[in-house]
Amino acid sequence: MDNKKMDYRVNFTENNKLLSIEITCCDKHIGEIRFKDGESKKCPECGVTHALRIQHNHFHLSRSY
C-alpha cells in the first residue's frame, strides 16, 4: 500500500451506540462493516482483509495480507 490512503470512519446511532465502520483502502471507499464481532471486508485492489474483533470493553481493527 505504497503511500495510498487507508482510513476507518466509525459511525454512531443517535443514542451514541456504535453502528458501523466505513473502510477506505488504496485511496478508495471499499465498503462498510457492521459493528459485529468477526465482520470483515477485503480490498479488491490490494487483497488486504480489514477485520473487526470485539472484546470485553474494547474493539480491534486489524489488517491482514
C-alpha positions as a Markdown table, in Angstrom:
| # | Residue | x | y | z |
|---|---|---|---|---|
| 1 | Met | 0.0 | 0.0 | 0.0 |
| 2 | Asp | 2.7 | 2.4 | -1.1 |
| 3 | Asn | 1.6 | 5.8 | 0.2 |
| 4 | Lys | -2.1 | 5.1 | -0.6 |
| 5 | Lys | -4.7 | 6.3 | 1.8 |
| 6 | Met | -6.1 | 3.8 | 4.3 |
| 7 | Asp | -8.7 | 5.0 | 6.8 |
| 8 | Tyr | -11.5 | 3.9 | 9.1 |
| 9 | Arg | -14.6 | 6.0 | 9.9 |
| 10 | Val | -16.8 | 4.9 | 12.8 |
| 11 | Asn | -20.5 | 5.7 | 12.6 |
| 12 | Phe | -22.8 | 6.1 | 15.7 |
| 13 | Thr | -26.5 | 5.9 | 16.2 |
| 14 | Glu | -28.5 | 8.8 | 17.7 |
| 15 | Asn | -28.0 | 7.1 | 21.1 |
| 16 | Asn | -24.2 | 7.1 | 20.7 |
| 17 | Lys | -24.1 | 3.3 | 20.1 |
| 18 | Leu | -21.5 | 2.1 | 17.6 |
| 19 | Leu | -23.3 | 1.2 | 14.3 |
| 20 | Ser | -20.7 | 0.5 | 11.6 |
| 21 | Ile | -17.2 | 1.2 | 10.3 |
| 22 | Glu | -16.6 | 2.5 | 6.8 |
| 23 | Ile | -13.3 | 1.4 | 5.3 |
| 24 | Thr | -11.1 | 3.3 | 2.8 |
| 25 | Cys | -8.1 | 1.3 | 1.3 |
| 26 | Cys | -5.9 | 2.1 | -1.7 |
| 27 | Asp | -7.5 | 5.6 | -1.9 |
| 28 | Lys | -10.9 | 4.0 | -2.5 |
| 29 | His | -14.0 | 3.5 | -0.3 |
| 30 | Ile | -14.3 | -0.3 | -0.3 |
| 31 | Gly | -17.3 | -0.6 | 1.9 |
| 32 | Glu | -18.8 | -0.8 | 5.4 |
| 33 | Ile | -18.9 | -3.4 | 8.1 |
| 34 | Arg | -21.5 | -3.6 | 10.8 |
| 35 | Phe | -20.3 | -3.4 | 14.4 |
| 36 | Lys | -20.3 | -7.2 | 15.0 |
| 37 | Asp | -17.5 | -9.5 | 16.1 |
| 38 | Gly | -15.8 | -11.1 | 13.1 |
| 39 | Glu | -17.1 | -8.8 | 10.4 |
| 40 | Ser | -14.5 | -8.2 | 7.7 |
| 41 | Lys | -14.0 | -6.6 | 4.2 |
| 42 | Lys | -11.4 | -7.5 | 1.6 |
| 43 | Cys | -9.9 | -4.8 | -0.6 |
| 44 | Pro | -10.4 | -5.7 | -4.2 |
| 45 | Glu | -7.2 | -3.8 | -5.3 |
| 46 | Cys | -4.5 | -5.0 | -2.8 |
| 47 | Gly | -6.1 | -8.0 | -1.2 |
| 48 | Val | -5.8 | -6.8 | 2.4 |
| 49 | Thr | -8.6 | -8.0 | 4.7 |
| 50 | His | -9.8 | -5.5 | 7.3 |
| 51 | Ala | -11.4 | -7.2 | 10.3 |
| 52 | Leu | -13.2 | -6.2 | 13.4 |
| 53 | Arg | -12.8 | -8.1 | 16.7 |
| 54 | Ile | -14.8 | -7.2 | 19.8 |
| 55 | Gln | -13.6 | -8.0 | 23.3 |
| 56 | His | -14.8 | -7.1 | 26.8 |
| 57 | Asn | -14.9 | -3.3 | 26.7 |
| 58 | His | -12.9 | -2.5 | 23.6 |
| 59 | Phe | -12.5 | -3.5 | 19.9 |
| 60 | His | -9.7 | -4.1 | 17.5 |
| 61 | Leu | -9.4 | -3.2 | 13.8 |
| 62 | Ser | -6.8 | -5.2 | 12.0 |
| 63 | Arg | -5.4 | -5.7 | 8.6 |
| 64 | Ser | -4.0 | -9.0 | 7.2 |
| 65 | Tyr | -2.3 | -9.7 | 3.9 |
